[in-house]
Amino acid sequence: MSTEIKVLLVAGAILVAATLAVAIALLVRLVHARRTLRAAGLPVERQWVFWGAVAYLVLPADLLPDPVFLDDIGVLVLALRSMKSANSGIGGRGAQ
C-alpha cells in the first residue's frame, strides 16, 4: 500500500472520529436539555423532538452514509434548539 493511500485512510479515519465525537457530544447535550426541561415541566408535544433525534442518530437509515455524521449532527442541533426554545417558553410563562 502506498504512503499516499495510508495518509488518506488515516485522515479519513480522523475525520470520521471527529464527526462521531461531535455527534456524541451533541447527544449528551440533548439528553441534559431534556432532563432540565422535564424537571421544568416540558410540554408533551415537545418530547417527540428528543426521541426523533435520538432515533435518527441510532437507526441505520440516514440521508447521508454513516461514515459522514453531518446529517446526524444537524438533526441533533435542530432538536437541541427546539428544546431550548421550549425552555425559554416555559420560563416566559412562569415569569408572567
C-alpha positions in Angstrom: 0.0 0.0 0.0 1.4 3.4 -0.9 2.1 6.1 1.5 -0.5 8.4 -0.1 -3.2 5.9 0.4 -2.2 5.3 4.0 -2.3 9.1 4.7 -5.7 9.4 3.1 -7.0 6.5 5.2 -5.7 7.9 8.4 -7.1 11.4 7.5 -10.4 9.8 6.7 -10.4 7.9 10.0 -9.6 11.0 11.9 -12.4 12.9 10.2 -14.9 10.1 10.9 -13.8 10.0 14.6 -14.1 13.8 14.9 -17.6 13.9 13.5 -18.7 11.0 15.6 -17.3 12.8 18.7 -19.3 15.9 17.8 -22.5 13.8 17.3 -22.0 12.1 20.7 -21.3 15.5 22.4 -24.5 16.9 20.9 -26.4 13.8 22.0 -25.2 14.3 25.6 -26.2 18.0 25.5 -29.6 16.9 24.1 -30.1 14.4 27.0 -29.1 17.1 29.5 -31.5 19.6 28.0 -34.3 17.0 28.1 -33.7 16.3 31.7 -33.7 20.0 32.5 -36.9 20.6 30.5 -38.6 17.6 32.0 -37.9 18.9 35.5 -39.3 22.3 34.4 -42.5 20.7 33.0 -41.7 20.2 29.3 -44.9 20.1 27.3 -45.7 16.6 25.9 -45.8 17.8 22.3 -42.1 18.8 22.5 -40.9 15.3 23.7 -41.2 13.8 20.2 -38.3 16.1 19.2 -36.0 14.4 21.6 -37.0 10.9 20.7 -37.0 11.6 17.0 -33.4 13.0 17.1 -32.2 10.0 19.2 -33.9 7.6 16.8 -32.4 9.3 13.8 -28.9 9.1 15.3 -29.3 5.4 16.2 -31.2 4.0 13.2 -29.2 2.9 10.2 -31.4 4.8 7.7 -29.8 8.2 7.1 -29.8 10.9 4.5 -26.0 10.5 4.2 -24.0 7.4 4.7 -23.0 6.7 8.3 -19.2 7.4 8.0 -20.4 11.1 7.5 -22.3 12.2 10.6 -23.1 15.7 9.4 -26.8 14.9 8.9 -26.9 13.4 12.4 -25.2 16.4 13.8 -27.7 18.7 12.0 -30.7 16.8 13.4 -29.3 16.9 16.9 -28.6 20.7 16.7 -32.2 21.3 15.4 -33.6 19.2 18.3 -31.4 21.0 20.8 -32.5 24.4 19.5 -36.2 23.3 19.5 -35.9 22.1 23.1 -34.1 25.3 24.2 -36.9 27.4 22.6 -39.4 25.3 24.6 -37.3 26.1 27.7 -37.5 29.9 27.0 -41.2 29.5 26.5 -41.6 27.8 29.9 -39.5 30.4 31.6 -41.6 33.2 29.9 -44.8 31.7 31.2 -43.5 31.3 34.7 -42.4 34.9 34.8 -45.9 36.2 34.0 
